[in-house]
Amino acid sequence: MTHQPGLPAYDDPRRFPPRVWQAVELSRANRFPLACIPEVGRLLQICARGAGRICELGTAYGVGSAWIDSGMRSGAILVTVEHDPARASAAAELFADSPAIEVLSGDWSLALDRGPFSLLFSDSGIKRAAGDPEKLLPLLDPGGLIVLDDFTPGYGQDDPARTVWFENRNYRAIEVPLTLDASVILATKRAAAVRGGRRGSRSERERG
Ligand SMILES: C[S@@+](CC[C@H](N)C(=O)[O-])C[C@H]1O[C@@H](n2cnc3c(N)ncnc32)[C@H](O)[C@@H]1O
């Protein structure tokens, strides 16, 4: 498991959407390297295209939000939540001219009043521990997609940070490598999701 600082990978502004580059420069000016890597950004851009209501937990200086924004279709909205007031304020200023993007300052749980969403990028730390998948359930529509980054390929199937997703009856989950040393977990909320999702039977899991 790594927290790979994504910022060094942003090397040439011509390779990135202009607003992504602005967010990268804002992160650099504030010496905050923990932005999503470009490969995660491109995945978010693709996923955003098919989503109507989108949420990000952990805005930082807006790099992930800007990637989502670059893929959003007309009429889609993004709610992004940041705990650190200075980061939230800087990100709100970055997106001040985008009425479809709302930056909330405070704990991720503020998003509970705005859900459910069809796409969720959970990047505030709520993603690896037992119980985290259940905390996020109310934020997702049935069939909604969640993107979880900062995984490292090759850990095997008995890593607790993965099994909380793979063995949870409320989600279908898969790990997708994006680079040699970075992978994401993608999970969709099953239609019959219930709180307290212990591992279901094999036939339950196969039915979806
Ligand atoms: C890895 S950074 C987010 C990077 C950003 N999503 C991107 O792709 O550029 C994690 C952020 O989550 C924020 N955070 C941590 N705990 C939080 C909480 N309980 N609620 C909201 N945000 C939180 C941190 O302040 C930090 O800015």
The ligand as an SDF file (V2000), in Angstrom:
LIG
                    3D

 27 29  0  0  0  0  0  0  0  0999 V2000
   -4.8190   12.6010   -0.9910 C   0  0  0  0  0  0  0  0  0  0  0  0
   -5.4730   14.1890   -0.6440 S   0  0  0  0  0  0  0  0  0  0  0  0
   -6.7320   14.3880   -1.8690 C   0  0  0  0  0  0  0  0  0  0  0  0
   -6.1950   14.5690   -3.2670 C   0  0  0  0  0  0  0  0  0  0  0  0
   -7.2640   14.9460   -4.2820 C   0  0  0  0  0  0  0  0  0  0  0  0
   -8.4380   14.0900   -4.1990 N   0  0  0  0  0  0  0  0  0  0  0  0
   -6.6890   14.8730   -5.6770 C   0  0  0  0  0  0  0  0  0  0  0  0
   -6.9830   13.9090   -6.3910 O   0  0  0  0  0  0  0  0  0  0  0  0
   -5.9230   15.7600   -6.0360 O   0  0  0  0  0  0  0  0  0  0  0  0
   -6.4900   13.8480    0.7830 C   0  0  0  0  0  0  0  0  0  0  0  0
   -7.2690   15.0580    1.2760 C   0  0  0  0  0  0  0  0  0  0  0  0
   -8.3070   14.5800    2.1430 O   0  0  0  0  0  0  0  0  0  0  0  0
   -8.4980   15.5340    3.1530 C   0  0  0  0  0  0  0  0  0  0  0  0
   -9.1910   14.8850    4.2850 N   0  0  0  0  0  0  0  0  0  0  0  0
   -8.6550   14.1160    5.2800 C   0  0  0  0  0  0  0  0  0  0  0  0
   -9.6020   13.7270    6.1510 N   0  0  0  0  0  0  0  0  0  0  0  0
  -10.7700   14.2540    5.7040 C   0  0  0  0  0  0  0  0  0  0  0  0
  -12.1130   14.2060    6.1680 C   0  0  0  0  0  0  0  0  0  0  0  0
  -12.4330   13.5390    7.2930 N   0  0  0  0  0  0  0  0  0  0  0  0
  -13.0590   14.8470    5.4730 N   0  0  0  0  0  0  0  0  0  0  0  0
  -12.7420   15.5440    4.3400 C   0  0  0  0  0  0  0  0  0  0  0  0
  -11.4840   15.6260    3.8420 N   0  0  0  0  0  0  0  0  0  0  0  0
  -10.5100   14.9910    4.5030 C   0  0  0  0  0  0  0  0  0  0  0  0
   -7.0880   15.9920    3.4790 C   0  0  0  0  0  0  0  0  0  0  0  0
   -7.1200   17.2670    4.1420 O   0  0  0  0  0  0  0  0  0  0  0  0
   -6.4350   16.0220    2.1010 C   0  0  0  0  0  0  0  0  0  0  0  0
   -6.4980   17.3150    1.5580 O   0  0  0  0  0  0  0  0  0  0  0  0
  1  2  1  0
  2  3  1  0
  2 10  1  0
  3  4  1  0
  4  5  1  0
  5  6  1  0
  5  7  1  0
  7  8  2  0
  7  9  1  0
 10 11  1  0
 11 12  1  0
 11 26  1  0
 12 13  1  0
 13 14  1  0
 13 24  1  0
 14 15  1  0
 14 23  1  0
 15 16  2  0
 16 17  1  0
 17 18  1  0
 17 23  2  0
 18 19  1  0
 18 20  2  0
 20 21  1  0
 21 22  2  0
 22 23  1  0
 24 25  1  0
 24 26  1  0
 26 27  1  0
M  CHG  2   2   1   9  -1
M  END
$$$$
